[in-house]
Amino acid sequence: MAYEQRLDLKLTQSLVMTPQLQLAIRLLQLSMIELVEVVREEVQTNPVLEDSVEADGDVEARQEPPVDNQPPEMDWQAYLEEGQDFRSGGIDFNEREEDDFMSNISSSGGSLNEHLVWQLQMLGLQGSESELGEYIVGNIAQDGYLRIIDATGMSDVEAEAASLSEIAAHTGAEIGLVAGVLGRIQQFDPAGVGARSLRECLLIQARALPVRDTVVEEIIAHHLDNLARRNFKAIAKGLGIKVEDVAEAARSINKYLNPTPGAGFGADDSRAIVPDIFIQKVGDDYVILLNEDGLPKLKISSYYRELLKNGAGDQAKGYIQEKLKSAVWLIKSVHQRQRTIYKVVECIVKFQREFLDNGLRFLKPIVLKDVAEQIGMHESTVSRVTSNKYVQTPRGLFELKYFFSTGMSNSDGSDTTVEYIKEKVRDIIKSEDSKDPLSDKRIVELLKESGIVVARRTATKYREALGFQSSNRRKAHF
């Protein structure tokens, strides 16, 4: 068999992710805070980019982003001769003057004592109460407990009472005043700080949970020793409930409560939610404003443009051209990102106009495909736009994903969103008698009276998603 070499020409099609397309996709799915960080980092690393604050009324020449994925090679000579000035900026919005209240928020860094002292100052105590608060905070250990006496051999109740007496003896304050100031300090962050015993620490945290669980509180208050020995039968007998309910309460205690509230304090930084879009009602219309606060106003440096025009060396010219191309791509991508977000939000406002006017009851069930078809984009693009972005509306602050929800048919044939059904379940449970909580079957019946028909297992799923326990766990035993 003979072997030979030859050249064959083949015509094929393939999807190529150009650097510009990759940049546009990356910027599209970033939140406003992340976008500002990326742009500022690029300004620091790319000498061709400049951050300038433009005065009102300036005429800016903006270059439209290319419609195809593969942009033509830039004609640098024409660019220099025409003197185009690429600048960042999306749609022109009215300037908003707002107080930068976020600069007043302290971070959670530093020691536990510093954090507690800051909260004590914010409490605004005066005179003897202020001195008493400083004394109590000064005796809180790094694990979060108020350790002022040797509680060896004492019960929890005796140790808590002895601590109050000791503080009163040292400060000369009345026990009632000491108890009042300590109670206010025990509401500080982190939850459980200032407790005089493990029982008190866990009780403070249990009462601060979004959903109160009376079984958990009863176990902590009166059956902590049996819980430590995992004697669930004794606890169940004492409370008159099932062993399974005790086991579920024990899992909740292990999962949600922290026996050492001061441990690891300051390790995690809290994350503020900054709206990416503002929807404001002006007359009968809704106006969409993109949040561009803190976003640098980008433009091409005139110095490097003149340097390239006046004949820089070959090596310098290649470097400047590369950085110039990167800068122009970034400016175009930011511009395209802002326009895409605006188009998506504008479409959402059209779909959800009744919700903005009248509230949750009128939230329409829509999916990504509905918006994508309306604005002529792919569903994946709409998904990227709505990820990790928040919108401030007259109805409150929502994630953009909130407006996309499936619907369920009512008894009258109309559709209701899942969010509205969950809100109805929440209202029903919050208005129930804690000594005689409603079962899931009864919740279904009440929903049916409102025209909402769901199965019992569906109501159970929504109840659990909202963080509510079963009727047995919600029942008040004392």
C-alpha positions in Angstrom: 0.0 0.0 0.0 1.5 3.3 -1.1 1.6 6.4 1.1 1.5 9.9 -0.3 1.2 13.5 1.0 -1.4 15.9 -0.3 -3.3 19.1 0.6 -7.1 19.1 0.8 -9.3 22.2 1.3 -12.4 21.8 3.4 -15.1 24.4 4.2 -16.5 24.0 7.8 -18.5 26.2 10.2 -17.6 26.5 13.9 -18.6 28.8 16.7 -15.6 30.8 17.9 -15.7 32.7 21.2 -13.7 35.8 20.4 -12.1 37.7 23.3 -14.7 40.5 22.8 -17.6 38.1 23.1 -16.1 36.5 26.2 -15.7 39.9 27.8 -19.2 40.9 27.0 -20.6 37.7 28.5 -18.5 38.0 31.6 -19.6 41.6 32.2 -23.2 40.8 31.6 -23.5 38.4 34.5 -21.7 40.6 37.0 -23.5 42.6 39.7 -23.0 46.3 39.9 -20.4 46.0 42.7 -18.5 43.3 40.8 -18.6 45.4 37.6 -17.1 48.4 39.4 -14.3 46.3 40.8 -13.5 44.8 37.4 -13.5 48.2 35.6 -11.3 49.8 38.3 -8.8 47.0 38.1 -8.7 47.5 34.3 -8.1 51.2 34.7 -5.1 50.5 37.0 -3.6 47.9 34.7 -4.3 49.6 31.3 -2.5 52.9 30.8 -4.6 53.8 27.8 -7.7 53.9 29.9 -8.6 57.0 31.9 -11.3 57.7 34.4 -12.8 61.2 34.0 -15.9 62.9 35.4 -17.8 64.5 32.5 -19.7 67.7 33.1 -23.4 67.9 32.2 -24.0 68.9 28.6 -20.8 67.5 27.1 -21.2 66.0 23.7 -19.8 62.5 23.7 -19.1 60.5 20.6 -20.1 56.9 21.4 -19.3 54.0 19.1 -22.0 51.4 18.7 -20.9 47.8 19.5 -20.5 45.5 16.6 -23.5 43.3 15.8 -21.5 40.2 14.8 -19.3 38.1 17.0 -16.1 38.7 15.0 -15.2 42.5 14.9 -13.2 43.7 11.9 -9.6 44.7 12.6 -9.5 48.3 13.8 -8.3 50.9 11.3 -5.9 52.7 13.7 -4.9 55.4 11.2 -8.5 56.4 10.6 -9.1 56.3 14.3 -6.3 58.7 14.9 -7.1 61.0 12.0 -10.8 61.3 13.0 -9.9 61.8 16.6 -12.7 59.6 17.9 -13.0 59.7 21.7 -14.3 56.4 23.0 -15.9 56.9 26.4 -17.9 54.6 28.6 -21.5 55.2 29.6 -24.8 53.6 28.9 -28.1 55.3 28.4 -28.3 58.9 29.6 -30.1 59.1 33.0 -30.8 61.9 35.3 -28.2 62.5 38.0 -29.3 61.5 41.5 -27.9 63.1 44.6 -28.1 60.6 47.4 -26.5 60.4 50.8 -23.7 57.8 50.9 -25.1 56.1 54.1 -23.2 52.9 53.3 -20.0 54.7 54.4 -21.3 54.9 57.9 -21.7 51.1 58.3 -18.9 49.6 60.3 -17.4 46.3 59.2 -17.5 43.3 61.4 -13.7 43.1 61.7 -11.7 43.6 64.9 -12.2 41.9 68.2 -15.5 41.0 69.8 -15.0 43.7 72.5 -14.6 46.4 69.9 -17.7 45.3 68.2 -19.7 45.3 71.4 -18.4 48.7 72.5 -19.5 50.1 69.1 -23.0 48.7 69.6 -23.1 50.1 73.1 -22.2 53.5 71.9 -25.0 53.3 69.3 -27.4 52.3 72.1 -27.1 55.9 73.5 -27.1 55.1 77.2 -26.5 58.0 79.5 -25.1 58.4 83.0 -25.1 55.4 85.3 -26.6 53.2 82.6 -23.7 54.0 80.3 -21.1 53.2 83.0 -23.0 50.0 83.8 -23.0 49.0 80.2 -19.3 49.5 79.9 -18.6 47.4 83.0 -20.7 44.5 81.6 -19.2 44.6 78.1 -15.7 44.7 79.7 -16.4 41.5 81.5 -17.6 39.6 78.4 -15.1 36.9 77.4 -13.9 36.3 73.9 -16.3 33.3 73.7 -19.2 35.7 74.2 -20.2 34.7 77.8 -20.4 37.1 80.7 -18.0 35.5 83.2 -17.9 37.5 86.4 -18.2 34.8 89.1 -17.0 31.2 89.7 -20.2 29.3 89.0 -18.8 25.9 89.9 -21.4 23.8 91.7 -24.3 26.2 90.9 -27.3 25.6 88.8 -27.9 27.8 85.8 -30.6 29.8 87.6 -28.3 30.3 90.7 -25.4 31.4 88.5 -27.5 33.9 86.6 -28.8 35.4 89.8 -25.4 35.5 91.4 -24.0 37.3 88.4 -26.5 40.1 88.7 -25.7 40.4 92.5 -22.0 40.6 91.8 -22.4 43.3 89.1 -24.7 45.3 91.5 -22.2 45.0 94.3 -19.3 46.3 92.2 -21.1 49.1 90.5 -23.5 50.2 93.3 -26.5 49.9 90.9 -29.8 48.3 91.7 -30.3 44.7 90.6 -33.3 45.8 88.5 -31.2 48.3 86.6 -28.5 45.8 86.1 -30.9 43.3 84.7 -32.4 45.9 82.3 -29.0 47.0 80.9 -27.8 43.3 80.6 -31.0 42.4 78.7 -30.4 45.1 76.2 -26.7 44.0 75.7 -27.9 40.5 75.2 -29.8 41.7 72.1 -26.4 42.7 70.5 -24.8 40.9 67.6 -23.7 38.1 67.7 -26.8 36.4 69.0 -26.3 34.9 72.4 -23.6 37.3 73.5 -23.6 38.3 77.2 -25.2 35.1 78.3 -24.3 33.9 81.8 -24.9 30.2 81.1 -25.2 27.8 78.2 -29.0 27.6 78.8 -29.4 31.3 78.6 -27.1 31.6 75.5 -29.2 29.0 73.5 -32.5 30.5 74.7 -31.5 33.9 73.4 -30.6 32.5 70.0 -33.7 30.3 69.8 -35.9 33.3 70.5 -34.2 35.3 67.8 -34.8 32.8 65.1 -37.0 33.9 62.2 -39.5 31.2 63.2 -40.1 30.6 66.9 -40.1 26.9 67.9 -41.7 26.5 71.3 -40.5 22.8 71.5 -36.9 23.9 71.0 -37.3 26.6 73.7 -38.9 24.2 76.2 -36.2 21.6 75.7 -33.4 24.2 76.3 -35.1 25.8 79.3 -36.0 22.6 81.2 -34.4 19.5 79.5 -30.9 20.5 78.6 -29.3 17.7 80.7 -31.4 15.1 79.0 -30.6 16.6 75.6 -26.9 16.3 76.4 -27.4 12.6 77.2 -29.6 12.2 74.2 -32.4 10.9 76.4 -35.1 11.8 74.0 -37.7 9.5 75.6 -37.5 11.3 78.9 -37.9 14.7 77.1 -40.9 13.4 75.1 -42.5 12.1 78.3 -41.9 15.4 80.1 -43.4 17.5 77.2 -46.1 15.1 76.2 -45.0 14.9 72.6 -43.6 12.3 70.2 -40.0 11.1 70.3 -39.7 12.0 66.6 -40.6 15.6 67.4 -37.9 15.7 70.1 -35.3 14.3 67.6 -36.3 17.0 65.1 -35.9 19.7 67.7 -32.5 18.3 68.6 -31.4 18.5 65.0 -32.6 22.1 64.8 -30.6 23.0 67.9 -27.5 21.4 66.5 -28.0 23.1 63.1 -29.0 26.7 64.0 -27.7 27.4 67.5 -24.1 28.2 68.5 -22.9 27.4 72.0 -19.9 29.8 71.6 -21.3 32.9 69.9 -17.9 34.8 70.1 -15.9 32.0 68.5 -14.5 33.0 65.1 -16.0 36.5 65.3 -15.2 38.7 62.4 -14.1 36.0 60.0 -17.0 36.6 57.6 -17.7 40.0 56.0 -21.3 40.9 55.5 -22.4 41.7 52.0 -24.5 44.7 51.3 -27.2 44.5 48.6 -26.9 47.5 46.2 -29.7 47.8 43.6 -28.5 47.6 40.0 -31.7 49.2 38.7 -34.2 51.7 40.0 -37.8 51.7 38.9 -39.6 54.9 39.8 -43.1 56.0 39.1 -43.4 59.4 37.5 -47.0 60.3 36.9 -48.6 57.3 35.2 -45.4 55.9 33.8 -42.5 54.0 35.3 -39.0 55.3 34.7 -36.0 52.9 34.6 -32.7 54.2 35.9 -29.5 52.1 35.9 -27.4 52.5 39.0 -24.0 53.8 37.7 -22.8 55.2 41.1 -19.1 54.5 41.5 -18.7 53.2 37.9 -15.7 55.0 36.4 -16.4 57.2 33.3 -13.9 55.6 30.9 -12.2 57.3 28.0 -9.1 56.8 25.8 -6.0 58.7 27.0 -5.3 61.6 24.7 -1.6 61.2 25.5 -1.2 57.7 24.2 -3.4 58.6 21.2 -1.0 61.4 20.2 2.0 59.2 20.9 0.6 56.6 18.5 -0.2 59.2 15.9 3.2 60.9 16.0 5.1 57.8 15.2 6.2 55.8 18.2 8.7 53.0 17.8 7.6 49.7 16.4 7.7 47.9 19.8 5.9 50.8 21.6 3.4 51.1 18.8 2.5 47.4 19.1 2.1 47.6 22.8 -0.1 50.8 22.6 -2.3 49.3 19.9 -2.9 46.1 22.0 -3.8 48.2 25.0 -6.0 50.5 22.9 -7.9 47.6 21.5 -8.4 46.2 25.0 -9.7 49.6 26.2 -12.1 50.0 23.3 -13.5 46.5 23.8 -14.1 47.2 27.5 -15.9 50.5 26.9 -18.1 48.9 24.2 -18.8 45.9 26.4 -19.8 48.1 29.4 -22.0 50.1 27.1 -23.6 47.0 25.6 -24.2 45.5 29.1 -26.1 48.6 30.2 -28.3 48.7 27.1 -29.1 45.0 27.4 -30.0 45.3 31.1 -32.2 48.3 30.3 -34.1 46.4 27.5 -34.7 43.4 29.8 -36.0 45.5 32.7 -38.1 47.5 30.3 -39.8 44.3 29.1 -40.3 43.1 32.7 -42.0 46.4 33.6 -44.4 45.9 30.6 -45.3 42.4 31.7 -45.5 43.2 35.5 -47.2 46.6 35.3 -50.2 45.4 37.3 -47.9 44.1 40.0 -46.1 47.5 40.3 -49.5 49.2 40.4 -51.5 46.9 42.7 -49.2 44.5 44.6 -48.3 40.8 44.8 -51.8 39.5 43.9 -51.3 40.8 40.4 -47.8 39.3 39.8 -48.0 37.5 36.4 -46.4 34.1 35.8 -43.7 34.6 33.1 -40.6 32.6 32.1 -37.3 33.7 30.5 -38.6 32.7 27.1 -41.4 35.3 27.3 -38.9 38.1 27.7 -36.4 36.7 25.3 -38.9 36.5 22.5 -40.2 40.0 23.2 -36.7 41.7 23.0 -35.2 39.4 20.4 -32.5 37.8 22.5 -31.6 34.3 23.6 -32.9 32.9 26.8 -29.3 32.5 28.1 -28.7 36.2 27.7 -31.8 37.0 29.7 -30.7 34.5 32.4 -27.3 36.2 32.7 -28.9 39.6 32.9 -31.2 38.6 35.8 -28.6 36.7 37.8 -27.2 38.4 40.9 -28.9 41.7 40.2 -31.5 43.6 42.3 -34.1 46.2 41.4 -35.5 48.8 43.7 -39.2 49.3 42.9 -42.1 51.2 44.6 -43.1 47.7 45.9 -39.7 47.1 47.5 -36.3 45.6 46.7 -36.4 42.4 44.6 -34.0 40.2 42.8 -34.7 40.2 39.0 -35.3 36.5 39.2 -38.3 37.2 41.5 -40.3 38.4 38.5 -40.0 35.0 36.7 -42.3 32.5 38.2 -44.5 29.6 37.1 -48.3 29.9 37.6 -51.1 27.7 39.0 -54.7 27.8 37.9 -57.3 29.1 40.2 -60.9 27.9 40.6 -62.0 30.7 38.3 -59.6 29.7 35.5 -57.1 32.6 36.2 -53.4 32.0 37.0 -51.7 32.8 40.3 -47.9 32.9 40.9 -46.2 30.7 43.4 -44.9 33.7 45.2 -48.5 34.9 45.9 -49.6 31.5 47.1 -46.6 31.4 49.5 -47.5 34.9 50.8 -51.0 33.7 51.5 -49.7 30.7 53.4 -47.4 33.0 55.4 -50.3 35.3 56.3 -52.5 32.3 57.3 -49.9 30.8 59.6 -49.0 34.2 61.2 -52.6 34.9 62.0 -53.3 31.4 63.6 -53.7 30.7 67.3 -50.3 29.5 68.6 -52.1 27.2 71.1 -54.1 25.6 68.3 -52.0 25.9 65.1 -53.5 25.0 61.7 -52.8 21.8 60.0 -51.7 21.6 56.3 -55.2 20.3 55.5 -56.8 23.3 57.1 -54.4 25.6 55.3 -55.5 24.0 52.0 -59.2 24.6 52.9 -58.5 28.3 53.7 -56.6 28.7 50.4 -59.6 27.2 48.6 -61.9 29.8 50.2 -59.7 32.4 48.6 -60.0 30.8 45.2 -56.6 29.1 45.3 -56.8 25.3 44.8 -53.6 23.3 45.8 -52.9 19.8 47.0 -52.0 19.2 50.6 -48.5 18.1 49.7 -48.1 21.4 47.8 -49.1 23.4 50.8 -46.6 21.4 52.9 -43.9 22.2 50.4 -44.6 25.9 50.4 -44.8 25.9 54.3 -41.4 24.3 54.6 -39.9 26.6 52.0 -41.1 29.6 54.1 -39.4 28.1 57.2 -42.5 27.1 59.2 -42.5 24.0 61.2 -45.4 21.5 61.2 -48.5 22.2 63.3 -47.2 20.0 66.2 -43.9 21.9 66.3 -45.6 25.3 66.1 -47.9 24.6 69.0 -47.2 26.6 72.2 -46.9 24.4 75.2 -46.7 27.1 77.8 
